[in-house]
């Protein structure tokens, strides 16, 4: 029931009871039907003036009582506000988002509907208001009692956010309440607003909200109302306490962005240069506001080709200068600045540091390291930035910074005099330190020691191989981006060290092409720095990757560099380096040279008392002896090595020693002993989850089984080896399958 009818009905009933009339008695005395009087008292209708006079005369009302009843009976035409801004003529795309929000509309407008609140959030310029207004226009016919709109000024230049009480005053006036009847307090205005709308089916669009607290007093309580809210801040509190449905808005897809550009500048211009149109919206980061700014510039220059616009935009530095306009509402930098200036001082500094991250997404740990912040504080800042729609999150929980926001943040960092070099240095050290820690679970050989992390660098705790692989998977895009972007000469050492640590992950995952590119670049940098240790490690990593991809013809160059600088290495690193060279000659099928380098490694290790290296050098030398046909000496070397390796806990080399013994027995015709030895080696590699050496051991075992006549077992093991090499993207997978097929 409406407020006026309810008040009149209440006053009429009170007057009837005071006069001690029943409904029937009043009807008989006044000549007005019982039904008509009942409808009036229940608020269903108001009397005509003549009928009212009859009733008041019979009830003998005078003075104030008569005046109040007359005032309450005055018919007021229910106003139907039409406050929506005009729909955007060039609105395009957002089909999936519209489908989702139209489902909310169905809930509000359907029979027996209930209060529906949808809060549309997203970064500045992403088109929140455009979507909200378009949605409201699409469904306005379902809400016959009107549409109300207010800009809450949550993020605007010079003006503070609109007070909820002021917004309610505008709403009440739009609903026909006289100014002198609007109460002064926000709570009273909220109560009146909800009474005035409780029987209405309306759309209430609350645009550009700052916070849930600003919005709550403006929410109608009618089951037939649809409330749409837009905000750069995530209004999670509305979802928790008011049942709001949160709608996150991202940038356009490429197709949506090109369609919007076409709608603004003409379809023919985009069809004539489709590649340029796609690149143009890409340079705008597919941000609706940025596309609109460029479209306006192109509309003002109808003869300009899109290719020319692309060239101009690509050359403009900083990029945001090309997306500026006289109207600050259409200036991308100005619009972004409103979100930035709403941040706390600490979060603003944190945002600037994030802009220095070169990858597509950043983990909380990497973000903390960039900023030099403690991880709990970093998480608080990340929540604030996400709530302010300056960050979003990807499917893996990492934080994503839009390209234009990244450009804006980098501008701010330079303007504020932030120490950019120190931040980038911490990021590289974060990746290196944690790669080094993860490699203890992944690497087939012990990593060389590194120094303490820089202050502010987060160290991740690893408890298993799975933890290490998960971390590498999370940070690998950042590593690849760093390889492309960390060109500052002051960061050369950091980049070199990081590349050398990352080689273990590339090996485990069989990413040999990536390792060729990374270690090749590292080798060039190491030569420029004239650092023999780094030349050795980068050169060996490159040679290893070339061998694993079957590019033996390309090995001589980097191998020659490794050999050229071998004598310059610190003596404590010589044994390991000599063994690495021995391994290369193994795959080049030059066992005599391989044996020489293995024995040189053994000599150095014994002279320095490096027991681990002694065991490994003995094992490597034994395998070269097998290749040269000296089987008895090979077995003797392995039997000497196994106790040393077992004491050192070097299971990988212990397994290798067992495999070498097995091979020697196989060449000597002791096939059962050979199968047993290969099985022993395979079991150890399986326990270590070392897929590469598992494949090697399966190849060796299958060879012995085939020679023994166990063809089915041999075929099975060669196929298993082929599968493992395939997973690791090692070229030898084809050889394994060929061996299995040959048994048919």
N, C-alpha and C positions, 0 to 999 in steps of 0.2 A: 504494500500500500504506500502511496505517496505521503509526504510529511503533512501537507495541507489537509488532505482528506482525513488523515488519522487524527489530527488535532481537532478538526470540526466534529468528527464523530464522537470523540471523547467528551468534548464540551456539551454536545447535545444530550448524550446519555446522562451526564452528571446533572444537567438542568432538569431532565425528565424525572430522575429519581428524587431530586429535591422537591419537585412539585407533586411527588407521590402519584405519578401516572405509570400505568403499565403501557406496553406498546399498543395494546388494543385500545386502551382508554385514550391515549394521545391521538391515535388514528381517528377514533370516533369524534373527538372534540375538534380536531383540526380539519378533518376531511381529507387527510393524506393517508395513503394506504399503509397498512402494517409493514408490507414488504419494502416500500420506499423508505420508511423511517429506519427499518432494520439495516438496509444497505447503507444509509447515511451513517448510522452509528458504527458500522463495521468498516467504514472508510472506503466503501466501494463507489460512492457517488457524492456529489455536492448538490444542494437544492437550488432551484431558480429563486430569484428574489421574492416573487409573490409567495411561493411555498414557504420560504424562510420567514416571511412576515407572519403568515398564519401560525406557524409553529411558535414563534416568539410571543405572539399575542396570547395564545392559549397558555403558554408557560409563564406569562406575566413577567417577562424579563425586562429590566430597565437598567439604565446607566451602564456601568462597566461590564456587567454580564452580557448585555445586549451588544455592546460595541465589540467585545472579544469574539462573540459568535459571528457577527457580521464580517470581521476581519478574517476569521478562519474560513469562512465560506467563499471568500473571493477566489474566483478561478484564475489560476496562473497557467499560462501556456508553457508546457514543458519544453525548455530549450534543447535543441539537438546540436551540440557543438560539432563543428567541422574544422578541426585545427591541424590536420595533417599537412605537412609540407608537400609540395607537388612531387609526384613520382618522377624519377630520373628517366628521361626519354631514351637515353642510350644505355639503360640497364641491360647487362648481358651476363650470362653464366649463372653460377651458383645454383644449378639444378639440384644437386644433392642436398645442399643446405636448405633450400626452399622446401624440398620434399620432407625434410626432417621437421622444420618449424610448422609446416602445414599440418603435420600430425598433432602438434600441440594445439593448433587452432581447432581441430576437430574435437578435441577434449573440451574446449571452452564453449564452443557453439553448439555442441550436440545436446540432445535432450537429456536433461538431468546433469548438465555440465557442472564443472566446479572451477574454482579459482585456478588460473594458469598464469604463471610468471615465467617468462623466458628472458634470460640475460645473455646478450650477444657480446662476447669479448674478443679482443684481438689488438694487434699493434696499431699504432697511429697510421692513418692513411689506407687501411686495409678494406674499407668500405662497410663498416658496421652500420652507420646511419643509412646508407643507401639500401642495404639489405632490409633493415627494419622498416623503412618507409615503404619500400616496394612490397614487402610482405603485408603491411597494414592495408595498403591500397588493394591488394589482391583479395583480401577477405573482408573488406569494409562492409559489403552488403549483408554479411552475416550478423552484423552488430548494429541494429537499426537505431540505437539510442545515441550514436555519435562516436566521434574519435577525439581524444584529447592529446595534446602534444606539449612538451616543455623541454627546452634546452637547459639542462642543469649546470652547464658551464663548468663541468668538472676539470676540463683541461683547456683553458683559453688564456690568451695574452691579457695581461693587465687586470682582468676582472677575476674576482674570487668566485668559488663555487656558489651557486644559487642556494639560498637558505630554503629548506623544505617548507617553512611557513609561508614564504613569499610565493612559492610555486603553488601551494594549496589555495592561497588567495586568488590567484588567477583561475584555477580550476573551478572554485566556487562561483566566481563571477560568471564564468562560462556556463555554469549550470543554472543561472538565473537568480542567484542570491544577491540581494542588494548589498552594497559596500558597507552600509551602516549595520547590517545584520551579521557580518562576518566576525567571528570572535577573534580576539587578539592573539591568543596562545596557539602554538603549533598543535598541541594535543587536542584542544577543542576544535581546531580546524579539521584535524584528521577525523575526529568523531563526526562532525557535520558532513564532511566529504563522503564518508562511508554510508551515512544515512541517506544522503541524496542519491547515491549510486546503487543502493542495495537491491533495487528491483530493476536496474537497468542492464542492458546488454551493450557494453561499450568496449572500445579499444583505448588503452592508456599507454602512450609511448613516452617513456622517460629517457631522453637522449643525453649522452655525454655525462654519465653519472661518475662521481668521484669515489663513492663508497656505499656500502650497504646501509650505513646509518643515514646517509642522505636520502636513500630511496624508500626505506621502510614506511615513513609517515605518508607516503604518496600512493601506497598500494590499496586499491579498492578491495572490498570484501565480498562483492557480488559474485555469485556462482557463474554468472554469464559474462564476466569481464575477461578480456585478454590484456595482460600487461606485458609490454615489451620494453626491455631495458638495454641500452648500449653503454659500454664502458671500456676504457683501456685497461682498467684494473679487473682482475678476476674476482667476481663477487661471490666467492665460495661460501661466505656466511649466509647469503640468501638461499643457497641450495641446502645448507645444513638446517636452518631455522624456519625458512618460509617455503620450502619445497620448490624452489626455482629450478628450472631446467637450464643448464649452462650450455651455451652453443659457442664453440670456439671457431673463429673465422681465420683462415690462413690466406696467403696470397693466392691470386688466380693461378690456374693451370695455364700452360702456354696457349692452348686453344681458346680459353676464356679471355685471356689478355688480348690476343689477336682479334677476337670477335669484338671486344670493347673498342679497340683501336679503330677497327673498320667502321663501327657505328658512329664514331666521332669524326673521322676524316674521309669517309667514303670507301665503300667496299672495293671499288676498282683500283684504288691506289695500293691497297694491300694485295689484291690478286695479281697486280702487275709485278710486284716485288715480294713474293711470299717469304723468301729467305731473309731479306732485310727486315720485313715486318716481325718475324720471329726473333731476330737478333735484337731489334729495337726494344721489344717488350722484355727480353732477357736482360738487357742493360738497365732497364727500369726495375729489375728484381721482381717483375710481374706484380708489383705493388700497385693497386688501383689508382691511388692518388698520383703516383709518378707517371703512370701511363696516361692519365688524364692531362697532366701538365704538358707532356710531350705532344699529345694529340692537339692541345690548344695551340702550341707553337706551330705544329704542322698545318693546322687549319688556317692560321694567319699567313702561311707561306704555301699556297696551293701548288706552286710550280716546283717546289723543292722535292727531289727524289728521296725515298726512304733510305737509300744507300748513303746519300749525303748526310742525312740526319744521323745515321749510325756512325759514320766517320766522325762527325762533330762531337757526338756524345762520347765516343770512345776516347777522343783526344782531350776532352775537357777534364782537367784535374784541379781541384777535387771534383769528383763526379756530381756531388750535390749542387755545385754551381750551375750545372745544366738543368737542374730540376727546380730552379728558383723562379719566383714570380713576384709581381708587385703586390698582389694580395697574399698576405701571410697565410691565409687559410689554404692557399694553393701552392705554398712554398714547402717542399718536402722537409728541408732542414728546419724550418720554423716549426712545422707541425711535430717533428720528432723532438724538438727541444722542449716542448711542453711536458712530454712524458719524462724526459731526463731531469728537468728541474723540479719534478715532484718527488724525486728520490731523496733519501737521507744522504748526508755527505759521504758516509762510508760506502753505501751502495753505489753512489755515483762514481766514486773512484774505482770500485770493483768493475763496474760496467766498462769504464775506459780500458781497463787492463784486458777484459775479455775480447775487446776489439782487436787485440794484437794476436789472438790465436788464429793460425792460418787455415785450420781444418774446417770441415763442414759442420762439425759438432764437437763439443768440449765436455769432458767428464768433470765432475765436481772436484776431483783431486787435481786435475790439470789446471782448472780454473783457480783453485786455491794457490797453486804454485806460481802461476802467472802473477797473481796479486801479492804473493808473499804473505798470505793470510793463513791463520789456523783453520783447519777443516770445518769445525763447527760454525765459526763465524762465516766462512765461505758459503756454507749451506744456507745460513740465514739470508745472506745477500742474494743468493740465487733464487730463494723463495720470493724475496721482495721484487726482484727483476722479472720473474715469471708472472707474479701477480700484476705487475704493471704492464704486462704484455710486451716487454722489451726482450724477452726470451720465450722460446717455446721448447718443448721436449720431444725427442724422437721416440721411436718404438723401443729403443734400448735404454731409455731413461737419460740419455745425454742431452745437453742443452744446445739449442740451435739459435744462432744469431743471424737475422736477415742481412743480406749483403749491404743494403743501404744503411742499416743500423750499424753494421761493422764499419762502414766508411765514415759515418758520423762519429762513432766512438773513437776512431783513430784520429780524426780531426781534433776532437776534444783533448785527447791524450797529448797531442803536440802542443795545443794551445795552453794546456795547464802545466806544461813543462815536466810531465811524467818521465821517469827514467825508463825509456823504451828498451834500451839495450839490456838493462838488468832484468826486466820482465821476460824478455825473450831468452835470455841466458838461463833463467830459472826454469822455463818451460823445457828447454833442451836437456837441462840437468835432471828434471823430473823424469823425462822419458828414458834417459840413459841409466839413472840410478835404479829405476824399477825394472827396466829390461835386464840389467845385471842381476838383480835379485831373482827375477823370474827364471833366468837362464840356469840357475842351480837345479831347477826341476826339468829343464828341457835339453840342455846342451850335452853333446856326446863327449865333451872334454871340459876340464875345469877352466873357468873363466879367469882371466888375469885380474888381479886386485885393482880396485879403483879408489879414489879418495873419498872423503866425506862429502855428503851433499851440501849444496849451497844453503845458507839460511833462508827459511821460508819454503823449501821444497818438501812436498808431502811424500812420505815413504809408505807404500802399500804393503800390507802383510800378506804373504803368500804361504799357504799351507799345503798345497798340492799342485800337481801338474795341471789339473783342470783350472785352478785359480790362475796359474801363470798364463795358460792359453786364453782364458777369458779376458784377462787384462790386455794381452797383446791384441786380441780381436777388437777390443774397445778403443785402443789408442793407435792402431795401425793407420787409420786415415790421417791422424795428426802427424805421424811420422812421415808419411808420403808427402803431405803438404809442406812440412818443414824442409824436406829435401829440395822442394821446388822454390821455397821462399826465403830460406835463411842464408841470404847471399852476403850479409855484412861480414867483411874480413875479420872483424873482432870475434865473430862466432865460428870461425873456421875450425878451431880445435874442438869446440862443442859438437859441431856437426860430424866431424870425423869420428870422434869417440862414440857418438850415438849410432852411426852407421855400422861400426864394428860390433857393437852389442846386438843390434837388430839382426845380424846375420844368422844367429841361432834360430830365431823364429822363422826366417825365410827357409832355412834348412828343414826344420821340423814340418813345415807346411808344404814343402816342395815348391817354393816360389822362386824358382831358379832364374826366370827372366827378370823378376824384380831385383834379385840379388845381383845379377850381372850389371844392371843399370846403377844400383846403389854403390856397389864395390868399385865399379869402374870410375864413377865420379870421385869416390873416396881416394882411390889410388892417385888420380890426377892431383887432388888437393894435397895428399901426403908427399908427392914428389915436389910440389911447389913449396911445401914447408920443410922439405929435406929432412924428414923424420924417418929413420930406418925402421923403427918398431912399427909404425903405422904403415909404411910401405910394405913391410913383410906381411902384416895381417890382412890389409886390404888386397894385396896381390894374391895371397893364398886364397882368400875368399872368392876372388874373381876366377882364379884357375879352377877352383872346386865347382863353381856354378857352370863354367864352360864345359867341364868334363861331364857333369850330370845331364847337360842338355845335348850331349853328343857332339859338341863343337871342338873336337880335339885339334883341328887345324888352327884354331885361334889361341891355343894355350902358350905357344912359344914366347910371344911378346911379354905378357905379364910374368911368366915363369922366369924369363931372362932378367927382369927387373928384380924379382925376389932373390935370385942367385947373386946378382950384382951387389946387393946390399946386405948379404948374409953375414959377412965378416964384420960389419959395422954394428951388429946387434950387441946389446949388453950380454955378457957371458951367461947370466942366469936364464936368458931366454933362448940360448942357442940350441939346446937339446930339443925343445919343442919345435923350433923352426926347422931343424934338420929332419925331424920325423915328418913334418908336413911335406917337405920336398920329397922324402922317400915315398910317401903316399901317392904323390903325383906321378912319380915314375912307375909305380905299380900299375896305374891305369894307362900309362903310355906304353906299357909292355916293355920296359927297359929295366929288368930286375937287377942287373949288375950295378947300375947307377943308384937304384933304390937301396940296395944292400950297403953301398958305400956310405950313403947319407944316414942310414939307420945305425951303422957302426960308429959313425962320427957322433951321433946323438948319444950313443951308449958311453963313449969315451968321456964326453963332456959331463954327462949326468953322474958318472962314477967319480969324476974328479971333484965335483961339487957336493957329493953326498945326496943327490936328489933321487931318493929311493923310488918314488912314484915314476919318475922319468926312466930310471933304470929298468923297471918292469915293463914299461911300454916299449922302450927301445929294443929290449930282448925279444918281445913279441913281434914287433915290426920286422926285425932282422930275421926271425924264424920264418916268417911268411916269404920273404925274398929268397931265403935258402930253399924253401919248397919249390919256388918257381925255377930256381937254378938246378934242382934235382938233388940237393944235398939233404935228404930226408932225415937221416939219423941225427945230423947236427941240428936240424930244425926242431926235432922232438926234444933234444937235450936243452936247447935254448928256452923252449916253452916250459919244460919241467922246472927250470931255474926261475922262470918269471912268475909262475902261478902262485907260489907262497908269498912272494913280494907283493903281488897285486891283491891277493886276498887280505893280507895284513893292512894294506892301504885302503881297502874298501873299494877298489876300482873294478867294479863288476863288469863293466863293458870290456875292458881289456882282458879280464880273466876269461870272459866268454870267447873273445877273439883268440886267446891262446888255445882253448879247447878246440876251436874250429880249425886252427892251424895243425894241431896234433892229428885231428881227424883227416885233414887233407893229406898229411904225410902218410898215414896208414892207408888211405885210399890209393895213393900212388904206389905204395908197396904191395898192394893187393890184399890188405887186411880189411875187407869191406865191412864186416860186422863191427869191428872197432871203429871204423870210419863213421858208420851210421850212428853209433852210440855217441861219439864225440860231437857230431853235428847236432844231435838232439839236445845234448847238454848245453851247447851254445845257444840253441834256439830257445830253450826254456828260460835262460837268463835274460835274453833280450825281450821275451814276452813279459816277464816280470817287471822289466824296466819300461815297458810300453814304447820301446825303441823300434818304430815301424821300419825305418830304413834298414837297420841291421837284422831285423826279423826277416825281411825280404832276402837279404844276403844269405842268412843261415838256411832259409828254405831252399834257395837255389843250390847251395852246397849239399844239403841233405838229399834233395831230389836227384842230384847227380850221382851220389853214392847209391841211392836206392835203385836207380835205373841200371847202374852197372851190376848191381846185385841181382837184378831181374824182377824187382818189385815195381813193375811199370805203373800200376794203378796208383800206388802211393806216390810215386815220383810225379805222375801227371797232376795229381791233386796239389802237391806242394809247389810245383812250378806255376800252376794257376793262382794259388794263394800269393806267391811272390809277385806275379804279374799284377794282381789286384792292388797290393800294397804299393808297388812302384807307380801304378796309375794314380792312386790317391796322392802320391808325393810328386806327381808330374815328372817322373824320371824316365828318360828315353829308353832305359833298359827293359821297360815293361813289355815291349814288343818281342825282345829276345826271349823272355820267359815264356810267352805264349807260343812262340815258334818251337821252343824245346818241348812244351807240353804236346803240341800238335804233332811233332815228329814221332812221338811214341805210338801214334795210331798206325 
